[in-house]
Amino acid sequence: MISTLLVANRGEIACRVFRTCRELGIRTVAVHSDADENALHARVADAAVRLPGSAPSETYLRGDLIVKAALSAGADAVHPGYGFLSENADFARAVLDAGLVWVGPPPEAIEAMASKTHAKKLMGLEPLSTVTAGDLPVLVKAAAGGGGRGMRVVRELAELDAELTAARAEALSAFGDGEVFVEPYVEGGRHVEVQILADAHGTVWALGTRDCSLQRRHQKVIEEAPAPGLAPALVAELHELAVRAARAVDYVGAGTVEFLIADGKAHFLEMNTRLQVEHPVTEAVFGIDLVALQLQVAEGAVLENDPPRARGHAIEARLYAEDPARAWAPQTGTLHRLAVPEGVRLDTGYTDGDPIGIHYDPMLAKAVAHAPTRAEALRKLSGALERAEIHGPVTNRDLLVRSLRHPEFTGARMDTGFYERHLEELTRAAPDPYAPLAAALSDAHGRSRFGGWRNLPSQPQTKRYLMGGTEHEVHYRHTRDGLTAEGVRVVHADARLVVLEIGGVRRKFEISRYGDQLHVGPTALTALPRFPDPTTQQAPGSLLAPMPGTVVRVAEGLTTGAAVTAGQPLVWLEAMKMEHKISAPTEGILSALHAAPGQQVEVGTLLAVVQPNEPL
């Protein structure tokens, strides 16, 4: 039996596996990069081994170092998690060759299915060898890994070469494998998958369906089980295809077979030879622990002939440190507070006060709700996210709440184009208009202007805040009776709580402060100085880094003085394992170019300046 397990991963999934290990009495070993030295997964493990460096290519993609770490820490088994080396057959072989237990499928099964090009051939499908205008739109896709990395939709033939280059670079950085392929892009379909679990004795379970249609950049955002609204015959077909795929490669362990459902037909996408991020919804519906079952299968256990019976409905929402209104730009900083109401499962790799860096995926946590019906699960999860305390960088929390309540989603009419159609309305700022006033009154608490009695009216006080990307100015007064503001009655105001009576209804505003940043309930605000600093003004046409990251390349032949067109890509940044394109804001002349490949930049770093053409 397994006594000590090393998880060859980081963050949320490492913490998730460790939790099951503690329940089973298995000792745990973490590996960590220098950037993750104080990360939660390194802190909660029984032992931790350093992988020198911070970039994935130096650390979590170094199978040789991970095997060495397992042996030096006395581990007798390795769990790969998901991402990084989880679908790397050579790594699986290296683990087995070192005499360790591999908690995953046989290397031969990984080779057959983890490469999407091989998997499609096995299922009788072929990627496109050449692309013509008649094939458009097409999808460029990484052959290895998942999570949306190395994927690009191409709608114009002239863009294909550039997108192939970007996809290869992104896939190489994320998975250590730059192979990509091209396939037809099916629009308007639903992304549905089947969870499988197989033992080494011939039993294969099909553990229901999951719908993962709500995606951004081909990475899942909201998942649920079972997939709603599928005809029983189609569900049976999906189960049969998934089991057939597993048996075709003598699969052992947990895996997922993914399909695109369009016009009532199933189109095979790929098989993921690992545990999926969204596995908790299947666990909730079937009342099982998939990690515990993975460990038991790796120890040689025999599964029952039939899986447990499914009960109820479960929905998972991924909380990302990113700004959906700014092209999903990842955010960094300190996560001051993360808490959700009781009754909702929260899987995370962070605790209060942890830093969010630039090197890895921006996912902070997964919130999962289970209830007897889909409608109840939707209400439970959206309400919990709305009330959650998430203090720190910008997140996609508001987007998640609005998505869960959108009629297209509540009516189970969603498809993979959901965010392309609805992103603008879902990210339209709708902050609480009274939050800035509550912040100002809280800040003014105890700062009475009256050192003694004065029979003179107080002058209005003014405070400015940045909220939802917009500046807000509020006014209040100090009086002998306390703080007052127009249009409301101030019932109570102190440093942590403000109570306002608005139209006869009392509302409570809980206040948290972190330097210049405040959180008034779920609303984030930044206190602004009374007078803006003129030295912070940038010249028109300045291109600033929207996030911290690394300049990976500059447009070929781009030099100062070159003419550029509006929307022309100029600089590419890599942050949190994704590439981000910086384009010219207008037609003009490149008057300055400060970015260079390999350069590390912070938010607001000046990359280039485009001087707009003078109007004719």
Secondary structure, DSSP 8 states (H G I E B T S, - for coil): ---EEEES--HHHHHHHHHHHHHHT-EEEEEE-STTTT-HHHHHSSEEEE-SSSSGGGTTT-HHHHHHHHHHTT-SEEE--SSTTTT-HHHHHHHHHTT-EESS--HHHHHHHTSHHHHHHHTT----SS--GGG-SEEEEESS--TTTT-EEE-SGGGHHHHHHHHHHHHHHHHS---EEEEE--TT-EEEEEEEEE-TTS-EEEEEEEEEEEEETTEEEEEEES-TT--HHHHHHHHHHHHHHHHHTT--EEEEEEEEEETTEEEEEEEE-S--TTHHHHHHHHT--HHHHHHHHHTT----SS-----SEEEEEEEESEEGGGTTEE--EEE-EEE--TTSEEEES--TTEEE-SSS--EEEEEEEEESSHHHHHHHHHHHHHH-EEESS--SHHHHHHHHT-HHHHTT---TTHHHHHHHHHTS----TTHHHHHHHHHHTT--S-SS---S----EEEEEEETTEEEEEEEEEETTEEEBTTBEEEEE-SSEEEEEETTEEEEEEEEEETTEEEETTEEEEE--SS--GGG---TTEEE-SSSEEEEEE-TT--TT-EE-TT-EEEEEEETTEEEEEE-SSSEEEEEE---TT-EE-TT-EEEEEEE----
